[in-house]
Amino acid sequence: MSACELGKAQGMPTVPLSNGFSIPVLGLGTSHDGGYSHDAVVYALQKCGIRHIDTAKRYSCESLLQKAIKESGIKREDLWLTTKLWHTDYGYEKTKQAYLESCKRLGIEYLGLCRSIGVSNFLIDHLEQLKEDCRVTPHVNQVEYHPFQRPQELVDYCRSRNIVFEGYCPLAKGEALNHSNIVQLAKKYGRTPAQICIRWSIQNGIVTIPKSTKPERIWENCQVFDFSLVEDDVAILNGMHDGRHISWDPTPIV
Ligand SMILES: NC(=O)c1ccc[n+]([C@@H]2O[C@H](COP(=O)([O-])OP(=O)(O)OC[C@H]3O[C@@H](n4cnc5c(N)ncnc54)[C@H](OP(=O)(O)O)[C@@H]3O)[C@@H](O)[C@H]2O)c1
């Protein structure tokens, strides 16, 4: 899917989900690692057109996000918010309870449970297991995705089941930004290495959620819709996959 084939909403291209909703192809990550910046989130919402924020109970910033979203003045219905439960919340009743607690911390009335259901770090085996136990096919699978980690078999599997593939750590936590291929492509296109990585994810049809606590970097990371990588350059980046995980490897989870 090319970026120009994606629908547009509030100026940010979106990707359709199997349930009829659409997720902005570019979101803002948040995290407990590397801090959280209230000003950066407000700036992203007010000045950069960000309408998709990724968080998790584990990041301990849901209640901080509530403040930033309020201050931004952006309405709940114009925002795509993802949060994630922790594995200690598994189970029907515990999940419902944890979901309500997340809503409370975020100061919102609805989230994924009612609208779109996602999983994270699910490999093909995990998704196959899930098929046996659940009636609903997840709408999204959020998995590590950057030039060193491009799990194409999983991407293809997700596509075959209409599960949108969302890639986290698109900059490999910054590790990809000094790689000579990426530095050279940045020079060639007159862009930054981060923009090359983000654009590559999007051109590969991957929803992507780079994190930054710095307003100027968030602005930079959003300027990826006015250029495109030619096929040969996408192939160079595709060829960089070496299987390394910058976050963690979910393979041993059964
Ligand atoms: N589901 C999961 O298991 C899981 C796991 C990991 C992450 N995630 C999600 O994915 C999001 C992104 O992942 P991530 O933060 O680990 O990795 P990332 O987005 O690949 O990289 C973030 C790092 O790159 C730096 N950075 C951002 N933009 C930059 C730019 N334009 N130039 C130079 N450096 C830049 C950031 O520093 P500054 O903040 O100082 O700018 C930060 O150190 C997270 O926030 C989280 O929402 C999910």
The ligand as an SDF file (V2000), in Angstrom:
LIG
                    3D

 48 52  0  0  0  0  0  0  0  0999 V2000
    4.1700   -2.8750   22.5240 N   0  0  0  0  0  0  0  0  0  0  0  0
    5.4140   -2.8940   22.9570 C   0  0  0  0  0  0  0  0  0  0  0  0
    5.9010   -3.8960   23.5130 O   0  0  0  0  0  0  0  0  0  0  0  0
    6.2600   -1.6680   22.7720 C   0  0  0  0  0  0  0  0  0  0  0  0
    7.6340   -1.7260   23.0550 C   0  0  0  0  0  0  0  0  0  0  0  0
    8.4110   -0.6010   22.8470 C   0  0  0  0  0  0  0  0  0  0  0  0
    7.8220    0.5570   22.3760 C   0  0  0  0  0  0  0  0  0  0  0  0
    6.4770    0.6130   22.1300 N   0  0  0  0  0  0  0  0  0  0  0  0
    5.8180    1.8490   21.6460 C   0  0  0  0  0  0  0  0  0  0  0  0
    6.5420    2.3480   20.5320 O   0  0  0  0  0  0  0  0  0  0  0  0
    6.9420    3.6930   20.7600 C   0  0  0  0  0  0  0  0  0  0  0  0
    8.2230    3.9920   20.0440 C   0  0  0  0  0  0  0  0  0  0  0  0
    9.2410    3.1080   20.4780 O   0  0  0  0  0  0  0  0  0  0  0  0
   10.5950    3.5920   21.2000 P   0  0  0  0  0  0  0  0  0  0  0  0
   10.4210    4.9050   21.8560 O   0  0  0  0  0  0  0  0  0  0  0  0
   11.0390    2.4760   22.0380 O   0  0  0  0  0  0  0  0  0  0  0  0
   11.6220    3.7210   19.9840 O   0  0  0  0  0  0  0  0  0  0  0  0
   11.7770    4.7170   18.7250 P   0  0  0  0  0  0  0  0  0  0  0  0
   10.5440    5.5030   18.4840 O   0  0  0  0  0  0  0  0  0  0  0  0
   12.3510    3.8860   17.6530 O   0  0  0  0  0  0  0  0  0  0  0  0
   12.9550    5.6900   19.1920 O   0  0  0  0  0  0  0  0  0  0  0  0
   12.7970    6.6290   20.2050 C   0  0  0  0  0  0  0  0  0  0  0  0
   14.1720    7.2280   20.4710 C   0  0  0  0  0  0  0  0  0  0  0  0
   14.6080    7.9880   19.3430 O   0  0  0  0  0  0  0  0  0  0  0  0
   14.8120    9.3590   19.7220 C   0  0  0  0  0  0  0  0  0  0  0  0
   14.2690   10.1690   18.6180 N   0  0  0  0  0  0  0  0  0  0  0  0
   12.9830   10.3760   18.2640 C   0  0  0  0  0  0  0  0  0  0  0  0
   12.8790   11.1330   17.1730 N   0  0  0  0  0  0  0  0  0  0  0  0
   14.1480   11.4510   16.8150 C   0  0  0  0  0  0  0  0  0  0  0  0
   14.7020   12.2310   15.7660 C   0  0  0  0  0  0  0  0  0  0  0  0
   13.9340   12.8260   14.8620 N   0  0  0  0  0  0  0  0  0  0  0  0
   16.0580   12.3310   15.7130 N   0  0  0  0  0  0  0  0  0  0  0  0
   16.8580   11.7250   16.6090 C   0  0  0  0  0  0  0  0  0  0  0  0
   16.3890   10.9730   17.6230 N   0  0  0  0  0  0  0  0  0  0  0  0
   15.0420   10.8340   17.7230 C   0  0  0  0  0  0  0  0  0  0  0  0
   14.0450    9.5460   21.0270 C   0  0  0  0  0  0  0  0  0  0  0  0
   14.7080   10.4660   21.8780 O   0  0  0  0  0  0  0  0  0  0  0  0
   13.9850   11.8110   22.4310 P   0  0  0  0  0  0  0  0  0  0  0  0
   12.7330   11.3940   23.1470 O   0  0  0  0  0  0  0  0  0  0  0  0
   15.0350   12.3760   23.3140 O   0  0  0  0  0  0  0  0  0  0  0  0
   13.7150   12.6400   21.2090 O   0  0  0  0  0  0  0  0  0  0  0  0
   14.1670    8.1460   21.6570 C   0  0  0  0  0  0  0  0  0  0  0  0
   15.4210    7.9960   22.3020 O   0  0  0  0  0  0  0  0  0  0  0  0
    7.0100    3.7970   22.2820 C   0  0  0  0  0  0  0  0  0  0  0  0
    6.9300    5.1170   22.7110 O   0  0  0  0  0  0  0  0  0  0  0  0
    5.8100    2.9820   22.6800 C   0  0  0  0  0  0  0  0  0  0  0  0
    4.6250    3.7600   22.5530 O   0  0  0  0  0  0  0  0  0  0  0  0
    5.6980   -0.4910   22.2980 C   0  0  0  0  0  0  0  0  0  0  0  0
  1  2  1  0
  2  3  2  0
  2  4  1  0
  4  5  1  0
  4 48  2  0
  5  6  2  0
  6  7  1  0
  7  8  2  0
  8  9  1  0
  8 48  1  0
  9 10  1  0
  9 46  1  0
 10 11  1  0
 11 12  1  0
 11 44  1  0
 12 13  1  0
 13 14  1  0
 14 15  2  0
 14 16  1  0
 14 17  1  0
 17 18  1  0
 18 19  2  0
 18 20  1  0
 18 21  1  0
 21 22  1  0
 22 23  1  0
 23 24  1  0
 23 42  1  0
 24 25  1  0
 25 26  1  0
 25 36  1  0
 26 27  1  0
 26 35  1  0
 27 28  2  0
 28 29  1  0
 29 30  1  0
 29 35  2  0
 30 31  1  0
 30 32  2  0
 32 33  1  0
 33 34  2  0
 34 35  1  0
 36 37  1  0
 36 42  1  0
 37 38  1  0
 38 39  2  0
 38 40  1  0
 38 41  1  0
 42 43  1  0
 44 45  1  0
 44 46  1  0
 46 47  1  0
M  CHG  2   8   1  16  -1
M  END
$$$$
